[in-house]
Amino acid sequence: MSVALFVPCYIDQFYPDVAIATLELLERQGVDVVYPQGQTCCGQPMANTGCADQATPVARRLVELFADYDQVVCPSGSCTAMVRHHYADYFEPGDAKYEKVRSSTYELCEYLVDVLGVGPLGTPFPHRVSIHQSCHGLRELRLAASSETRCGSVPDKMRQLLEGLEGISWATPQRSDECCGFGGTFAVNEADVSVAMGRDRIADHLAAGSEVIVAGDMSCLMHLQGLIRRSGTPLSVMHVAQVLMGRPLPQHTTLSHS
Amino acid sequence: MSASSPLPVISPPRSTGAHAGPSRSAAAPLAHAAQPVVHDHPAMARDFVANVQRMHWHDGALWFVRNKRDAQASSIPEWEYLRQVASQIKTSAIARSAELLEQFEQNAQRLGAVVHWASDAQEHNRIVYEILRRHDVHRLVKSKSMLTEECHLNGFLEERGIEVVDTDLGERIVQLRRETPSHIVLPAIHLKKEEVGETFHEHLGTDEGASDPQYLTEAARQHLRGKFLRAEAGLTGVNFAIAETGGIVICTNEGNADLGTALPPVHIASMGLEKIIPKLEDLGVFTRLLARSATGQPITTYTSHFHGPRDAASELHIIIVDNGRTELRQSETFRAALGCIRCGACMNTCPVFRRSGGHSYGATVPGPIGSVLNPSSDSVRHKSLPYACSLCGSCTDVCPVKIPLHHQLLAWRKEFGRRGLLSIDKTLPMRAASLLFRRPRLYRAVGRLARAAMRSLPRALFVNRFNLWSRDRELPAPPEESFSQWYSRSRK
């Protein structure tokens, strides 16, 4: 069984510890995982802007890179959804390599729960945690039930994993799955609305008594973290892989130099 | 449907001067004619978002409605099944629309209605005017009809000397203010009750400073009663037209459609051709979904069935309007949007709509469904709308007829790309990014340099008013090593 790690571009460049934590988490589960070099981006920024011609070669590169692996694991619901649900436009119908990568790419929590069937990890994480449901993981991959739908009991994969940590406690925001306002290029195209959405989310998590917002997508957290640091709000953000590895809470300092 | 309540109501700040550019035009009185050719959603949303208190009020009011909808959806165990069935009925009705519309026409005629066909807004307005002229009508009362908003009927008739009174309370409020509705179900949701009080004081003579909802509603009721009694014709929208019976169904909360059609001898019902459903038994699926999705009520207060004219002395005219719908029907990608039952649930749930207000969309139908429909009639004018969306997908999950709204918004972006409609500030960065992402060594080198620059060069180079990311947000702290550098160093 060959398993490849698919690391989104912004995680590679700005949040390497998220990828390291993902790698360590998988290795701890006994998965022999490799990181194929030469990875860049899945093409989502181009695709979501409408630039199909620019997205196509990037999507095809990714498929070439991963086509020879049995399984591909990605610590992002959004990039996984891009491959699983939005790649068809960039390939010939029935393209075998594309079909293979599409059906063998998993978001991290989904992989841990559905493929590996991991039980409680027991890692200590004595903090008050609130979950931010990243939209693409929620409504494209259905990693949990969205608040709009009435599909009966659908397990929340991220929460299920987090509940297996020792000492974890919960803070519950009033709006369980409202978008944070990142939205890729939306964050700059519609900067005013994006920022307003982010601030509202942060206020909700803060009022719930959260110490740390946890999400499956670092891109949402990059946006929220940017707002948190600018305003000096006493709240941290962590990717679920970092939490599952029991990483310490980041310090509340503004890391940007001035 | 008409479920408008004037309260709680909020409006975009009516600041004058500060943003007097073309982007302000949506908030200007009856501004469609003065709007720029290319409409820019973020610019038109700016003032609304900047007034944080008001924006939060608007957001809270609509979120309250969304919560009521959730509670109602939970009350029906087969909710998701109902949505699925509704979607299937609509899909089938759209596919068979030609046959069903003819069947409807025959059955409606058999019941004594006169059926007219209008290929576009102009033809619709001409038909309405002809009917009114033939009956020497000078005073028309209207109940809620987004189609007549789409056709700009009021202005057309007023220019020809006909008094048009919108009788839905929310619509009457915006009509008195010479504004357009900001929401298809809650037309005055952008207004505060104090502003409604001012408007009523000015137009209806209510006490100055009075803002008690009950007092204002009673004043509107008395005012409208006079209009109903003097009206010579009544115009309504249509929520559902049933092919097998030839009947039409109109859903309101205020009973204004009933009063407006029960008194005058002429009833004109304007319907988009997508309102057709095959059978009476299909109706129950939609009436169960409509009000629950729209306002979180189990059903609208009035669900009125019309089968031909009221009596031998009355006339019922049904105008079936295309106005771009057949063209939309040709599109594999966007066809499903014709299934929309105009419940407004996508607006209530949309985090962008709640924070930018309906007028920022600069179109009759705002919000997610509006952003799908409007580009089909004018893709240049409305090309910013599919980008007024974070692709969160909440609209898709809330839609009672399962229109894949956020995927259609994404599809519009791709369509703009194919048609060469994307501006250079969108295409150029994506060209650059694509070039970079095709060259892994270059990507790594640029990443390394950029991170080093962010660490060592003055902050002002990255955090300034030209950088829309860092205007309100810190940039991520750049690490010395990327993951791929770390991996090469530690795992090889």
Interface residues (C-beta under 8 A of the other chain):
Chain A: V7 C9 Y10 I11 D12 Q13 F14 Y15 P16 D17 A19 I20 L23 Y35 Q37 G38 Q39 T40 C41 G43 P45 M46 A47 N48 T49 G50 C51 A52 D53 Q54 A55 P57 V58 R61 H86 D89 C135 H136 L138 R139 E140 S146 S147 E148 T149 R150 C151 R175 D177 E178 C179 G181 F182 G183 G184 T185 F186 A187 V188 N189 E190 A191 D192 V193 S194 V195 A196 M197 G198 D200 M222 H223 Q225 G226 L227 R229 R230 T254 L255 S256 H257 S258
Chain B: H41 P42 A45 R46 V49 A50 V52 M55 H56 D59 W63 D70 A73 S74 I76 W79 E80 T349 P351 V352 R355 S356 Y387 A388 C389 S390 L391 C392 G393 S394 T396 D397 V398 L410 W412 R413 K414 E415 F416 G417 R418 L422 K426 T427 M430 R431 A433 S434 L436 F437 R438 P440 Y443 G447 A450 R451 R455 R459 V463 L468 W469 S470 R471 D472 R473 E474 L475 P476 A477 P478 P479 E481 S482 F483 S484 Q485 W486 Y487 S488 R491
